[in-house]
Amino acid sequence: MKVGVVIAAAGSGLRMGAEGNKVLLPVQGKPMLQYSLECFEAMDEVRDLVVVTREEDQEMVGTLLERMQPTKRIQVVPGGPVRQESVYRGLQALPADTQWVIIHDGARPFITTTAVRRGLEAAREHGAVGLAVPVKDTIKRVRAGVVVDTLPRSELWAMQTPQIFRYELILKAHQEARRRDLVATDDCALVEALGHPVQIVPGEYSNIKVTTPEDLPRREEFSVGSGYDVHRLVPGRPLILGGVEIPFELGLLGHSDADVLTHAVMDALLGALGAGDIGEHFPDTDSSYAGISSMALLARVMELVRSRGWEVSNADAVVLAQRPKLTPWKGAIRTSLAQALGVFEARVNIKASTSEGLGFVGRGEGIAAQAVVMLRSARS
């Protein structure tokens, strides 16, 4: 297969609020256009690439290509006043013996080789293929602010690129559109206007078109903290772990309710924040904390977490106790901590273990807990 690629990259950054071409804006450390170039550069099926861009951006695109050092032949040609004209110029720049052409928008940086190959395979059979995804929302036709029709969602697909065609077919479609002054928003529509069917191939929801700043992926930062705590077992005290009271003849001794598991989780949270430990925030010399619920203290720590722009990604903890057996209570503990941390239960894992009769835990003198928490901060 002699496959050529046309990447439409001649747009402006008006809706992005950018002064220049949006495809040259950085996305997670690389120019947006580079992602598409790398995708097609990695495909053995692709022979030629044409990037259609504004004349004023050609030098910057050329610099990008020099930095990438591609192994394939990549031309940079000036685009037209509208996308349809730019694509036509890109088609003309491909070698005359091109058999198949992939047309892609440079503003869709998250295309994958898997999706492209799925489209190429279908194109061999059908001649014209468009990647698309079923719409998730109900779509209504509106006129002057009033709903006039509700469209059947089961029949609606959101078109994406790449769109893949036999080269002579799409070239003819563009030439016919020029003759008839037909303007369409995508290349499939031009082929449809010829009366040729277009086969829809499932795309990927992640293959978004970056149009406004809200479309850009958020830069996620993570911070991990670990926590450890231990309390002595004594008569006359309730045994509370993760906010759940567990029937047992002994309980944990401490200034608060001595919930050793919750203390370990709190210390892990403070560690991820770089904010010291629970002894600094809730000293046992302060009488206001005498007998207080550790879940109430955890709520205060979570207020600190959120005030600093973080949220819990997940938590993993282990309770070390010779007795009692904690398996029947792990589900309730998980639920309790998940609610306190503001995450789904699937993001919290609770393990229970003994120390095989060794040490203070093995002798039944106390219970220890360890926890690891990951915080996530998402910033534009």
Secondary structure as a PSIPRED ss2 file (coil, helix, strand):
# PSIPRED VFORMAT (PSIPRED V4.0)

   1 M C   1.000  0.000  0.000
   2 K C   1.000  0.000  0.000
   3 V E   0.000  0.000  1.000
   4 G E   0.000  0.000  1.000
   5 V E   0.000  0.000  1.000
   6 V E   0.000  0.000  1.000
   7 I E   0.000  0.000  1.000
   8 A E   0.000  0.000  1.000
   9 A E   0.000  0.000  1.000
  10 A C   1.000  0.000  0.000
  11 G C   1.000  0.000  0.000
  12 S C   1.000  0.000  0.000
  13 G C   1.000  0.000  0.000
  14 L C   1.000  0.000  0.000
  15 R C   1.000  0.000  0.000
  16 M C   1.000  0.000  0.000
  17 G C   1.000  0.000  0.000
  18 A C   1.000  0.000  0.000
  19 E C   1.000  0.000  0.000
  20 G C   1.000  0.000  0.000
  21 N C   1.000  0.000  0.000
  22 K H   0.000  1.000  0.000
  23 V H   0.000  1.000  0.000
  24 L H   0.000  1.000  0.000
  25 L C   1.000  0.000  0.000
  26 P E   0.000  0.000  1.000
  27 V E   0.000  0.000  1.000
  28 Q C   1.000  0.000  0.000
  29 G C   1.000  0.000  0.000
  30 K E   0.000  0.000  1.000
  31 P E   0.000  0.000  1.000
  32 M H   0.000  1.000  0.000
  33 L H   0.000  1.000  0.000
  34 Q H   0.000  1.000  0.000
  35 Y H   0.000  1.000  0.000
  36 S H   0.000  1.000  0.000
  37 L H   0.000  1.000  0.000
  38 E H   0.000  1.000  0.000
  39 C H   0.000  1.000  0.000
  40 F H   0.000  1.000  0.000
  41 E H   0.000  1.000  0.000
  42 A C   1.000  0.000  0.000
  43 M C   1.000  0.000  0.000
  44 D C   1.000  0.000  0.000
  45 E C   1.000  0.000  0.000
  46 V E   0.000  0.000  1.000
  47 R E   0.000  0.000  1.000
  48 D E   0.000  0.000  1.000
  49 L E   0.000  0.000  1.000
  50 V E   0.000  0.000  1.000
  51 V E   0.000  0.000  1.000
  52 V E   0.000  0.000  1.000
  53 T E   0.000  0.000  1.000
  54 R C   1.000  0.000  0.000
  55 E H   0.000  1.000  0.000
  56 E H   0.000  1.000  0.000
  57 D H   0.000  1.000  0.000
  58 Q H   0.000  1.000  0.000
  59 E H   0.000  1.000  0.000
  60 M H   0.000  1.000  0.000
  61 V H   0.000  1.000  0.000
  62 G H   0.000  1.000  0.000
  63 T H   0.000  1.000  0.000
  64 L H   0.000  1.000  0.000
  65 L H   0.000  1.000  0.000
  66 E H   0.000  1.000  0.000
  67 R H   0.000  1.000  0.000
  68 M H   0.000  1.000  0.000
  69 Q C   1.000  0.000  0.000
  70 P C   1.000  0.000  0.000
  71 T C   1.000  0.000  0.000
  72 K C   1.000  0.000  0.000
  73 R E   0.000  0.000  1.000
  74 I E   0.000  0.000  1.000
  75 Q E   0.000  0.000  1.000
  76 V E   0.000  0.000  1.000
  77 V E   0.000  0.000  1.000
  78 P E   0.000  0.000  1.000
  79 G C   1.000  0.000  0.000
  80 G C   1.000  0.000  0.000
  81 P C   1.000  0.000  0.000
  82 V C   1.000  0.000  0.000
  83 R H   0.000  1.000  0.000
  84 Q H   0.000  1.000  0.000
  85 E H   0.000  1.000  0.000
  86 S H   0.000  1.000  0.000
  87 V H   0.000  1.000  0.000
  88 Y H   0.000  1.000  0.000
  89 R H   0.000  1.000  0.000
  90 G H   0.000  1.000  0.000
  91 L H   0.000  1.000  0.000
  92 Q H   0.000  1.000  0.000
  93 A H   0.000  1.000  0.000
  94 L C   1.000  0.000  0.000
  95 P C   1.000  0.000  0.000
  96 A C   1.000  0.000  0.000
  97 D C   1.000  0.000  0.000
  98 T C   1.000  0.000  0.000
  99 Q C   1.000  0.000  0.000
 100 W E   0.000  0.000  1.000
 101 V E   0.000  0.000  1.000
 102 I E   0.000  0.000  1.000
 103 I E   0.000  0.000  1.000
 104 H E   0.000  0.000  1.000
 105 D E   0.000  0.000  1.000
 106 G C   1.000  0.000  0.000
 107 A C   1.000  0.000  0.000
 108 R C   1.000  0.000  0.000
 109 P C   1.000  0.000  0.000
 110 F C   1.000  0.000  0.000
 111 I C   1.000  0.000  0.000
 112 T C   1.000  0.000  0.000
 113 T H   0.000  1.000  0.000
 114 T H   0.000  1.000  0.000
 115 A H   0.000  1.000  0.000
 116 V H   0.000  1.000  0.000
 117 R H   0.000  1.000  0.000
 118 R H   0.000  1.000  0.000
 119 G H   0.000  1.000  0.000
 120 L H   0.000  1.000  0.000
 121 E H   0.000  1.000  0.000
 122 A H   0.000  1.000  0.000
 123 A H   0.000  1.000  0.000
 124 R H   0.000  1.000  0.000
 125 E H   0.000  1.000  0.000
 126 H H   0.000  1.000  0.000
 127 G C   1.000  0.000  0.000
 128 A E   0.000  0.000  1.000
 129 V E   0.000  0.000  1.000
 130 G E   0.000  0.000  1.000
 131 L E   0.000  0.000  1.000
 132 A E   0.000  0.000  1.000
 133 V E   0.000  0.000  1.000
 134 P E   0.000  0.000  1.000
 135 V C   1.000  0.000  0.000
 136 K C   1.000  0.000  0.000
 137 D C   1.000  0.000  0.000
 138 T C   1.000  0.000  0.000
 139 I C   1.000  0.000  0.000
 140 K E   0.000  0.000  1.000
 141 R E   0.000  0.000  1.000
 142 V E   0.000  0.000  1.000
 143 R E   0.000  0.000  1.000
 144 A C   1.000  0.000  0.000
 145 G C   1.000  0.000  0.000
 146 V E   0.000  0.000  1.000
 147 V E   0.000  0.000  1.000
 148 V E   0.000  0.000  1.000
 149 D E   0.000  0.000  1.000
 150 T E   0.000  0.000  1.000
 151 L C   1.000  0.000  0.000
 152 P C   1.000  0.000  0.000
 153 R H   0.000  1.000  0.000
 154 S H   0.000  1.000  0.000
 155 E H   0.000  1.000  0.000
 156 L C   1.000  0.000  0.000
 157 W E   0.000  0.000  1.000
 158 A E   0.000  0.000  1.000
 159 M E   0.000  0.000  1.000
 160 Q E   0.000  0.000  1.000
 161 T E   0.000  0.000  1.000
 162 P E   0.000  0.000  1.000
 163 Q E   0.000  0.000  1.000
 164 I E   0.000  0.000  1.000
 165 F E   0.000  0.000  1.000
 166 R E   0.000  0.000  1.000
 167 Y H   0.000  1.000  0.000
 168 E H   0.000  1.000  0.000
 169 L H   0.000  1.000  0.000
 170 I H   0.000  1.000  0.000
 171 L H   0.000  1.000  0.000
 172 K H   0.000  1.000  0.000
 173 A H   0.000  1.000  0.000
 174 H H   0.000  1.000  0.000
 175 Q H   0.000  1.000  0.000
 176 E H   0.000  1.000  0.000
 177 A H   0.000  1.000  0.000
 178 R H   0.000  1.000  0.000
 179 R H   0.000  1.000  0.000
 180 R H   0.000  1.000  0.000
 181 D C   1.000  0.000  0.000
 182 L C   1.000  0.000  0.000
 183 V C   1.000  0.000  0.000
 184 A C   1.000  0.000  0.000
 185 T C   1.000  0.000  0.000
 186 D C   1.000  0.000  0.000
 187 D H   0.000  1.000  0.000
 188 C H   0.000  1.000  0.000
 189 A H   0.000  1.000  0.000
 190 L H   0.000  1.000  0.000
 191 V H   0.000  1.000  0.000
 192 E H   0.000  1.000  0.000
 193 A H   0.000  1.000  0.000
 194 L C   1.000  0.000  0.000
 195 G C   1.000  0.000  0.000
 196 H C   1.000  0.000  0.000
 197 P C   1.000  0.000  0.000
 198 V C   1.000  0.000  0.000
 199 Q E   0.000  0.000  1.000
 200 I E   0.000  0.000  1.000
 201 V E   0.000  0.000  1.000
 202 P E   0.000  0.000  1.000
 203 G C   1.000  0.000  0.000
 204 E C   1.000  0.000  0.000
 205 Y C   1.000  0.000  0.000
 206 S C   1.000  0.000  0.000
 207 N C   1.000  0.000  0.000
 208 I C   1.000  0.000  0.000
 209 K C   1.000  0.000  0.000
 210 V C   1.000  0.000  0.000
 211 T C   1.000  0.000  0.000
 212 T C   1.000  0.000  0.000
 213 P H   0.000  1.000  0.000
 214 E H   0.000  1.000  0.000
 215 D H   0.000  1.000  0.000
 216 L C   1.000  0.000  0.000
 217 P C   1.000  0.000  0.000
 218 R C   1.000  0.000  0.000
 219 R E   0.000  0.000  1.000
 220 E E   0.000  0.000  1.000
 221 E E   0.000  0.000  1.000
 222 F E   0.000  0.000  1.000
 223 S E   0.000  0.000  1.000
 224 V E   0.000  0.000  1.000
 225 G E   0.000  0.000  1.000
 226 S E   0.000  0.000  1.000
 227 G E   0.000  0.000  1.000
 228 Y E   0.000  0.000  1.000
 229 D E   0.000  0.000  1.000
 230 V E   0.000  0.000  1.000
 231 H E   0.000  0.000  1.000
 232 R E   0.000  0.000  1.000
 233 L E   0.000  0.000  1.000
 234 V E   0.000  0.000  1.000
 235 P E   0.000  0.000  1.000
 236 G C   1.000  0.000  0.000
 237 R C   1.000  0.000  0.000
 238 P C   1.000  0.000  0.000
 239 L E   0.000  0.000  1.000
 240 I E   0.000  0.000  1.000
 241 L E   0.000  0.000  1.000
 242 G C   1.000  0.000  0.000
 243 G C   1.000  0.000  0.000
 244 V E   0.000  0.000  1.000
 245 E E   0.000  0.000  1.000
 246 I E   0.000  0.000  1.000
 247 P C   1.000  0.000  0.000
 248 F C   1.000  0.000  0.000
 249 E C   1.000  0.000  0.000
 250 L E   0.000  0.000  1.000
 251 G E   0.000  0.000  1.000
 252 L E   0.000  0.000  1.000
 253 L C   1.000  0.000  0.000
 254 G C   1.000  0.000  0.000
 255 H C   1.000  0.000  0.000
 256 S C   1.000  0.000  0.000
 257 D C   1.000  0.000  0.000
 258 A C   1.000  0.000  0.000
 259 D C   1.000  0.000  0.000
 260 V H   0.000  1.000  0.000
 261 L H   0.000  1.000  0.000
 262 T H   0.000  1.000  0.000
 263 H H   0.000  1.000  0.000
 264 A H   0.000  1.000  0.000
 265 V H   0.000  1.000  0.000
 266 M H   0.000  1.000  0.000
 267 D H   0.000  1.000  0.000
 268 A H   0.000  1.000  0.000
 269 L H   0.000  1.000  0.000
 270 L H   0.000  1.000  0.000
 271 G H   0.000  1.000  0.000
 272 A H   0.000  1.000  0.000
 273 L H   0.000  1.000  0.000
 274 G C   1.000  0.000  0.000
 275 A C   1.000  0.000  0.000
 276 G C   1.000  0.000  0.000
 277 D C   1.000  0.000  0.000
 278 I H   0.000  1.000  0.000
 279 G H   0.000  1.000  0.000
 280 E H   0.000  1.000  0.000
 281 H H   0.000  1.000  0.000
 282 F C   1.000  0.000  0.000
 283 P C   1.000  0.000  0.000
 284 D C   1.000  0.000  0.000
 285 T C   1.000  0.000  0.000
 286 D C   1.000  0.000  0.000
 287 S H   0.000  1.000  0.000
 288 S H   0.000  1.000  0.000
 289 Y H   0.000  1.000  0.000
 290 A C   1.000  0.000  0.000
 291 G C   1.000  0.000  0.000
 292 I C   1.000  0.000  0.000
 293 S C   1.000  0.000  0.000
 294 S H   0.000  1.000  0.000
 295 M H   0.000  1.000  0.000
 296 A H   0.000  1.000  0.000
 297 L H   0.000  1.000  0.000
 298 L H   0.000  1.000  0.000
 299 A H   0.000  1.000  0.000
 300 R H   0.000  1.000  0.000
 301 V H   0.000  1.000  0.000
 302 M H   0.000  1.000  0.000
 303 E H   0.000  1.000  0.000
 304 L H   0.000  1.000  0.000
 305 V H   0.000  1.000  0.000
 306 R H   0.000  1.000  0.000
 307 S H   0.000  1.000  0.000
 308 R C   1.000  0.000  0.000
 309 G C   1.000  0.000  0.000
 310 W C   1.000  0.000  0.000
 311 E E   0.000  0.000  1.000
 312 V E   0.000  0.000  1.000
 313 S E   0.000  0.000  1.000
 314 N E   0.000  0.000  1.000
 315 A E   0.000  0.000  1.000
 316 D E   0.000  0.000  1.000
 317 A E   0.000  0.000  1.000
 318 V E   0.000  0.000  1.000
 319 V E   0.000  0.000  1.000
 320 L E   0.000  0.000  1.000
 321 A C   1.000  0.000  0.000
 322 Q C   1.000  0.000  0.000
 323 R C   1.000  0.000  0.000
 324 P C   1.000  0.000  0.000
 325 K C   1.000  0.000  0.000
 326 L C   1.000  0.000  0.000
 327 T H   0.000  1.000  0.000
 328 P H   0.000  1.000  0.000
 329 W H   0.000  1.000  0.000
 330 K H   0.000  1.000  0.000
 331 G H   0.000  1.000  0.000
 332 A H   0.000  1.000  0.000
 333 I H   0.000  1.000  0.000
 334 R H   0.000  1.000  0.000
 335 T H   0.000  1.000  0.000
 336 S H   0.000  1.000  0.000
 337 L H   0.000  1.000  0.000
 338 A H   0.000  1.000  0.000
 339 Q H   0.000  1.000  0.000
 340 A H   0.000  1.000  0.000
 341 L H   0.000  1.000  0.000
 342 G C   1.000  0.000  0.000
 343 V C   1.000  0.000  0.000
 344 F C   1.000  0.000  0.000
 345 E H   0.000  1.000  0.000
 346 A H   0.000  1.000  0.000
 347 R H   0.000  1.000  0.000
 348 V E   0.000  0.000  1.000
 349 N E   0.000  0.000  1.000
 350 I E   0.000  0.000  1.000
 351 K E   0.000  0.000  1.000
 352 A E   0.000  0.000  1.000
 353 S E   0.000  0.000  1.000
 354 T C   1.000  0.000  0.000
 355 S C   1.000  0.000  0.000
 356 E C   1.000  0.000  0.000
 357 G C   1.000  0.000  0.000
 358 L C   1.000  0.000  0.000
 359 G H   0.000  1.000  0.000
 360 F H   0.000  1.000  0.000
 361 V H   0.000  1.000  0.000
 362 G H   0.000  1.000  0.000
 363 R C   1.000  0.000  0.000
 364 G C   1.000  0.000  0.000
 365 E C   1.000  0.000  0.000
 366 G E   0.000  0.000  1.000
 367 I E   0.000  0.000  1.000
 368 A E   0.000  0.000  1.000
 369 A E   0.000  0.000  1.000
 370 Q E   0.000  0.000  1.000
 371 A E   0.000  0.000  1.000
 372 V E   0.000  0.000  1.000
 373 V E   0.000  0.000  1.000
 374 M E   0.000  0.000  1.000
 375 L E   0.000  0.000  1.000
 376 R E   0.000  0.000  1.000
 377 S E   0.000  0.000  1.000
 378 A E   0.000  0.000  1.000
 379 R E   0.000  0.000  1.000
 380 S C   1.000  0.000  0.000
